[in-house]
Amino acid sequence: MTLALAAFVFLAQDPPKDKGFTILEAEEVIAWISKHARVRLTFSESVIPKGKKVVISTEALDPAHALENGLKMLKSIDLAAVADGDVPGQYELVHAAIASKKVAKIYLSVADLPKVEEFCSLSLRLKNASPRGAQSMLINLASYPQNCLAEESTGAVLLSDYTSNLRRMAEVVRQLEAATPPTAFRVSVAVLEGTKGGEADVPEAWKALDLPKSTNLQKFKLVGETVARFEVPLARNPMVKSPPPSEAVLRVGGPPPVRIEFGGTARGTEGPFFERFTVLLEKVDAPLGLLVLQTRVEFRGESWILVGVAPSESQVSSLVILARAVADK
C-alpha cells in the first residue's frame, strides 16, 4: 500500500522542527528518484529552484514508491516530469508553467492516464455541454489557466496538468455533462390508422400507451414510420434567452402519404420541446399539403407519446400520430 506523502515547500532558513521528517534539496530528490525508480531524468541546471527545499516524512522515502512519491515531491516545488513519447522510462523535468509545451502524448480517456504524478494532456469530447462553458469552470481548477483550452469545432476541451488534477477536472466535466440537456436527438414518428369497433388490437411496440382508451379507437395498424436526427439549437449569445428554433421535415409514404413538419428548442433535461408540430396529407391537388393536425409537443424521457389524432381521407378511420425523441449519443 502506498505510504502517505507529506511534502511542502519552505525557505531554507526556516526548517521544520518536527521529528520524523527529512529535508532534501531538489538535486537530492532527483538523485533519489533516479536511483530507486530506475527511470532516466533529463533537465537543465537552470530548472532547479534555488532557496527551496522539500520536507518529506521519513516513512514516504520508501524505494518501492520512489517514482510515485518522488514526482509528488517535485510537484511541491513546481517541477513537472513530462514523459518522453519515444523513450519509455525517460522524463524531462521542466518548470510546471511551461510543461504543456513539452507534452508529447495526448490521452483521450481518464482511465488511460498515468498512475503517477506526471504532467500530461487530456482531451475530453463533450456530448452535451458547451466547450466554452466547460472551460469557464475548469480554468479556475487548472494549475495554470493557459492550459485549459476549448475547441468548439470538435466539441472538446484540452487540459494539460498533473494527473491528479486532470482526474479532478474530468470529474467536473462528467457531472457537467450529466446535468446538461442533450443537444441532439433521433426523433421517430409513427403513423397508425385507427378504426372503431371490435376487440382492441394494438401493435406490440405501442401497447404501453393504451391507445384504445386515449383515442376512443380499437384497432390500429401501422401506416408508416420514419426517423431523423434533430439538432437542438444553442444560444451562443448569453444575452439571448433562447435561440431561434430549428426546423425539420419528415415524410411517411402511406397511404395516405403524410408530411410532418416540426421545430423547437430544448427545454428541461428529458427531451426537446416543439412549439409547432404539424401533420399534412400530401395530395396532388394540394401542393402545400392538407393540414390535419397542428399542436405542441414536449418529450419527457425516451418513451413513445401520443401526439394526436387526425382525420384521414377515409370516413371510417383516423390517423394516430406517435413520436419519441432519443438522445443521440
C-alpha positions as CSV (number, residue, x, y, z in Angstrom):
1,M,0.0,0.0,0.0
2,T,1.3,3.4,-0.9
3,L,2.6,5.4,2.1
4,A,1.2,8.8,2.7
5,L,3.4,11.6,1.4
6,A,3.8,14.7,3.5
7,A,5.7,17.2,1.4
8,F,5.7,21.0,1.3
9,V,8.0,23.9,0.4
10,F,9.7,26.3,2.7
11,L,12.6,28.7,2.6
12,A,16.0,27.2,3.6
13,Q,16.3,29.4,6.6
14,D,13.0,28.2,8.1
15,P,13.3,24.4,8.6
16,P,10.6,22.4,10.4
17,K,11.2,21.4,13.9
18,D,9.1,18.2,13.9
19,K,11.0,14.9,14.1
20,G,10.2,12.2,11.7
21,F,10.8,14.4,8.6
22,T,13.7,14.6,6.2
23,I,14.9,17.7,4.4
24,L,16.0,17.2,0.8
25,E,17.5,19.6,-1.7
26,A,16.0,19.4,-5.2
27,E,19.1,17.7,-6.5
28,E,18.8,15.1,-3.8
29,V,15.2,14.4,-4.7
30,I,16.2,13.9,-8.4
31,A,19.1,11.6,-7.4
32,W,16.8,9.5,-5.1
33,I,14.2,9.1,-7.9
34,S,16.8,8.1,-10.4
35,K,18.4,5.5,-8.1
36,H,15.3,3.8,-6.8
37,A,12.7,4.3,-9.6
38,R,15.1,3.2,-12.3
39,V,14.0,5.9,-14.7
40,R,16.1,8.5,-16.6
41,L,15.5,12.1,-15.7
42,T,16.8,14.9,-18.0
43,F,16.8,18.5,-17.1
44,S,18.5,21.8,-17.4
45,E,20.5,23.0,-14.4
46,S,18.6,26.3,-14.5
47,V,15.4,24.5,-13.9
48,I,16.4,23.6,-10.3
49,P,14.8,26.1,-7.9
50,K,17.2,27.9,-5.6
51,G,16.5,28.5,-2.0
52,K,13.7,25.9,-1.7
53,K,13.8,22.5,-0.1
54,V,11.4,19.6,0.2
55,V,10.3,18.4,3.6
56,I,9.0,14.8,3.5
57,S,8.0,12.3,6.1
58,T,10.7,9.7,6.6
59,E,8.2,6.9,6.0
60,A,7.5,8.2,2.5
61,L,11.1,7.6,1.5
62,D,10.2,4.1,0.5
63,P,12.2,2.9,-2.5
64,A,9.2,0.8,-3.6
65,H,7.3,4.0,-4.3
66,A,10.2,6.2,-5.4
67,L,8.6,7.3,-8.7
68,E,5.1,7.9,-7.2
69,N,6.3,9.9,-4.2
70,G,9.3,11.4,-5.9
71,L,7.1,13.1,-8.6
72,K,4.9,14.4,-5.8
73,M,8.0,16.0,-4.2
74,L,9.0,17.6,-7.5
75,K,5.4,18.9,-7.9
76,S,5.7,20.7,-4.5
77,I,8.5,22.8,-5.9
78,D,6.7,23.5,-9.2
79,L,8.7,21.0,-11.2
80,A,6.9,18.8,-13.7
81,A,8.0,15.4,-15.1
82,V,7.0,15.1,-18.8
83,A,7.3,11.6,-20.2
84,D,9.3,11.2,-23.4
85,G,7.0,10.0,-26.1
86,D,9.7,7.9,-27.8
87,V,11.7,6.5,-24.9
88,P,9.9,4.6,-22.2
89,G,11.0,5.3,-18.7
90,Q,12.5,8.7,-19.6
91,Y,11.2,12.0,-18.3
92,E,12.2,15.6,-18.8
93,L,12.0,17.9,-15.8
94,V,10.7,21.4,-16.6
95,H,9.1,24.2,-14.8
96,A,5.3,23.5,-14.5
97,A,4.4,26.8,-16.1
98,I,5.8,25.7,-19.4
99,A,5.3,21.9,-19.1
100,S,2.3,21.9,-21.5
101,K,4.6,22.9,-24.4
102,K,6.7,19.7,-23.8
103,V,3.9,17.2,-23.6
104,A,4.2,14.6,-26.5
105,K,1.1,12.4,-25.9
106,I,-2.5,13.4,-25.5
107,Y,-4.7,11.0,-23.6
108,L,-8.3,10.5,-24.7
109,S,-9.6,8.8,-21.6
110,V,-9.2,9.3,-17.8
111,A,-8.7,5.5,-17.4
112,D,-5.6,5.7,-19.6
113,L,-3.9,8.5,-17.6
114,P,-0.6,7.5,-15.8
115,K,-0.9,6.4,-12.2
116,V,2.0,8.6,-11.1
117,E,2.0,12.4,-10.9
118,E,3.2,13.1,-14.4
119,F,2.4,16.3,-16.3
120,C,0.4,15.3,-19.4
121,S,-2.6,16.3,-21.6
122,L,-6.1,15.0,-21.6
123,S,-8.6,15.7,-24.4
124,L,-12.3,15.3,-23.5
125,R,-15.0,15.2,-26.1
126,L,-18.3,16.7,-24.8
127,K,-21.6,15.3,-25.9
128,N,-24.0,17.7,-24.1
129,A,-22.1,20.6,-22.5
130,S,-20.6,23.5,-24.4
131,P,-16.8,23.5,-24.6
132,R,-16.7,27.2,-23.7
133,G,-19.0,26.7,-20.8
134,A,-16.8,23.8,-19.5
135,Q,-13.7,25.9,-20.0
136,S,-15.1,28.7,-17.9
137,M,-15.5,26.3,-15.0
138,L,-12.3,24.3,-15.4
139,I,-10.0,27.3,-15.9
140,N,-10.2,28.0,-12.2
141,L,-9.2,24.5,-11.3
142,A,-6.2,24.2,-13.6
143,S,-2.8,24.8,-12.2
144,Y,-2.2,27.3,-15.0
145,P,-5.2,28.9,-16.8
146,Q,-3.5,28.8,-20.2
147,N,-3.5,25.0,-20.0
148,C,-7.3,24.8,-20.3
149,L,-8.4,25.2,-23.9
150,A,-11.8,24.9,-25.6
151,E,-12.3,23.7,-29.2
152,E,-15.8,24.5,-30.4
153,S,-15.4,22.9,-33.8
154,T,-14.7,19.5,-32.4
155,G,-16.7,19.9,-29.2
156,A,-13.8,19.1,-26.9
157,V,-11.7,20.6,-24.1
158,L,-7.9,20.1,-24.0
159,L,-6.5,20.0,-20.5
160,S,-2.8,19.9,-19.5
161,D,-1.9,19.4,-15.9
162,Y,-0.6,17.0,-13.3
163,T,-2.5,13.7,-13.5
164,S,-4.3,14.1,-10.1
165,N,-5.7,17.5,-11.2
166,L,-6.7,16.1,-14.6
167,R,-8.8,13.5,-12.8
168,R,-10.4,16.1,-10.7
169,M,-11.3,18.2,-13.7
170,A,-12.5,15.2,-15.6
171,E,-15.0,14.5,-12.8
172,V,-16.3,18.1,-13.1
173,V,-16.8,17.5,-16.8
174,R,-18.6,14.3,-16.1
175,Q,-21.0,16.0,-13.7
176,L,-21.5,18.9,-16.1
177,E,-22.3,16.5,-18.9
178,A,-24.9,14.7,-16.8
179,A,-26.6,18.0,-15.8
180,T,-26.7,19.4,-19.3
181,P,-29.6,18.5,-21.6
182,P,-28.6,16.7,-24.8
183,T,-28.3,18.9,-27.9
184,A,-29.2,16.2,-30.5
185,F,-31.9,13.7,-30.7
186,R,-33.1,11.0,-33.0
187,V,-36.8,11.8,-33.5
188,S,-39.0,9.0,-34.6
189,V,-42.6,9.4,-35.9
190,A,-45.1,6.6,-36.4
191,V,-48.4,7.0,-38.2
192,L,-51.1,4.4,-37.4
193,E,-54.5,4.0,-38.9
194,G,-57.1,3.6,-36.2
195,T,-60.7,2.4,-36.5
196,K,-63.6,1.9,-34.1
197,G,-65.3,-1.4,-33.2
198,G,-64.4,-4.9,-32.2
199,E,-61.7,-6.1,-29.9
200,A,-58.7,-3.9,-29.2
201,D,-55.8,-4.6,-31.5
202,V,-52.6,-2.5,-31.0
203,P,-49.2,-3.2,-32.5
204,E,-46.8,-4.5,-29.8
205,A,-44.5,-1.5,-29.9
206,W,-47.2,0.8,-28.7
207,K,-49.3,-1.3,-26.4
208,A,-48.0,0.6,-23.3
209,L,-49.7,3.7,-24.5
210,D,-53.2,2.2,-24.0
211,L,-54.3,3.8,-27.3
212,P,-57.9,2.5,-27.2
213,K,-58.5,4.5,-24.0
214,S,-56.8,7.7,-25.1
215,T,-58.1,7.8,-28.7
216,N,-61.5,6.0,-28.4
217,L,-60.4,3.7,-31.3
218,Q,-59.9,0.0,-31.1
219,K,-58.0,-1.3,-34.0
220,F,-54.7,0.0,-35.2
221,K,-52.3,-0.8,-38.0
222,L,-49.0,0.8,-38.9
223,V,-49.2,3.1,-42.0
224,G,-45.5,4.1,-41.8
225,E,-42.6,5.1,-39.6
226,T,-39.7,7.4,-40.1
227,V,-36.8,8.8,-38.1
228,A,-34.4,11.7,-38.4
229,R,-31.6,13.4,-36.4
230,F,-32.7,16.7,-34.9
231,E,-30.1,19.2,-33.7
232,V,-31.3,21.4,-30.8
233,P,-30.1,25.0,-31.4
234,L,-27.8,26.5,-28.8
235,A,-27.8,30.1,-27.7
236,R,-24.3,31.4,-28.5
237,N,-25.1,34.9,-27.3
238,P,-25.6,34.9,-23.5
239,M,-27.8,38.0,-23.8
240,V,-30.3,35.9,-25.9
241,K,-32.6,33.9,-23.6
242,S,-33.5,31.3,-26.3
243,P,-32.1,30.7,-29.8
244,P,-34.3,30.6,-32.9
245,P,-35.9,27.1,-33.3
246,S,-34.6,24.6,-35.7
247,E,-36.9,23.1,-38.3
248,A,-37.2,19.5,-39.6
249,V,-39.4,17.7,-42.1
250,L,-40.3,14.0,-42.2
251,R,-42.3,12.0,-44.7
252,V,-44.3,8.8,-44.3
253,G,-45.1,7.1,-47.5
254,G,-48.6,5.9,-46.6
255,P,-51.1,5.5,-48.0
256,P,-52.1,8.2,-47.4
257,P,-48.7,10.0,-47.8
258,V,-48.1,12.2,-44.7
259,R,-45.6,15.1,-44.2
260,I,-44.6,16.1,-40.7
261,E,-43.0,19.4,-40.0
262,F,-41.8,20.4,-36.6
263,G,-39.4,22.9,-34.9
264,G,-38.3,24.0,-31.5
265,T,-35.7,24.2,-28.9
266,A,-34.7,22.1,-25.9
267,R,-36.4,22.6,-22.6
268,G,-35.8,20.7,-19.4
269,T,-33.5,17.8,-19.1
270,E,-35.6,15.0,-20.6
271,G,-36.2,15.9,-24.2
272,P,-36.9,18.6,-26.7
273,F,-39.9,20.8,-26.8
274,F,-41.5,21.5,-30.2
275,E,-43.6,24.7,-30.3
276,R,-45.0,23.6,-33.6
277,F,-45.7,20.0,-34.7
278,T,-47.7,19.9,-38.0
279,V,-49.2,17.0,-39.9
280,L,-50.2,17.4,-43.5
281,L,-51.7,15.0,-46.0
282,E,-49.8,15.2,-49.3
283,K,-52.3,15.4,-52.3
284,V,-51.8,16.1,-55.9
285,D,-54.4,18.9,-55.8
286,A,-52.9,20.5,-52.7
287,P,-49.2,21.3,-53.4
288,L,-48.7,22.7,-49.9
289,G,-50.4,19.8,-48.3
290,L,-53.7,19.4,-46.5
291,L,-53.4,20.5,-42.8
292,V,-54.9,17.8,-40.5
293,L,-53.2,18.4,-37.2
294,Q,-51.1,21.2,-35.5
295,T,-50.1,21.0,-31.9
296,R,-47.2,21.5,-29.4
297,V,-45.2,18.5,-28.2
298,E,-42.9,18.2,-25.2
299,F,-41.0,15.0,-24.7
300,R,-40.4,13.6,-21.3
301,G,-37.9,10.7,-21.4
302,E,-37.4,8.4,-24.4
303,S,-40.8,6.6,-24.4
304,W,-43.3,6.9,-27.2
305,I,-46.0,9.6,-26.7
306,L,-49.3,10.2,-28.4
307,V,-49.1,13.4,-30.4
308,G,-52.7,13.5,-31.6
309,V,-55.4,12.0,-33.7
310,A,-56.0,13.5,-37.2
311,P,-58.7,12.8,-39.8
312,S,-57.7,10.7,-42.8
313,E,-59.2,10.6,-46.3
314,S,-61.4,7.7,-45.2
315,Q,-64.6,8.4,-43.3
316,V,-64.2,5.2,-41.2
317,S,-60.6,5.7,-39.9
318,S,-58.4,8.3,-38.3
319,L,-54.6,8.8,-38.3
320,V,-52.9,8.4,-34.9
321,I,-49.6,10.2,-34.7
322,L,-47.0,8.9,-32.3
323,A,-43.5,10.2,-31.6
324,R,-40.5,9.8,-29.4
325,A,-37.1,11.5,-29.0
326,V,-34.0,9.6,-28.0
327,A,-30.8,11.4,-27.1
328,D,-28.2,10.9,-29.9
329,K,-25.1,9.6,-28.1
